[in-house]
Amino acid sequence: MLSMQDILDYCDLNDDVIEVIADHTGVPMIVAAEMSEALLCSPEGVCRLHMMLVECMKEALARQRNERVLELMEVYEHLRRSHPLPSHF
């Protein structure tokens, strides 16, 4: 049986991005990991991942959770470097 760490190691995103996706969508980490892999298969999916992180940053800003905003900015920077927005969006 695969462990959660095995699944996270298989994913093309780091644990922090997957954790934000899980929090944003309200699903367990394992589901967020599967979802992230599916989203990475298309330019639209990559855009959706970017939007999820931006939405999380907006929510944290609205709640004046400045430390969380900084954490999310670091997570977003990693996503932006590893999976940039497609040029046609």
PyMOL commands that set and color helices and strands:
alter all, ss='L'
color gray80, all
select helices_A, chain A and resi 4-10+15-25+29-39+43-62+66-82
alter helices_A, ss='H'
color red, helices_A
deselect
rebuild
show_as cartoon
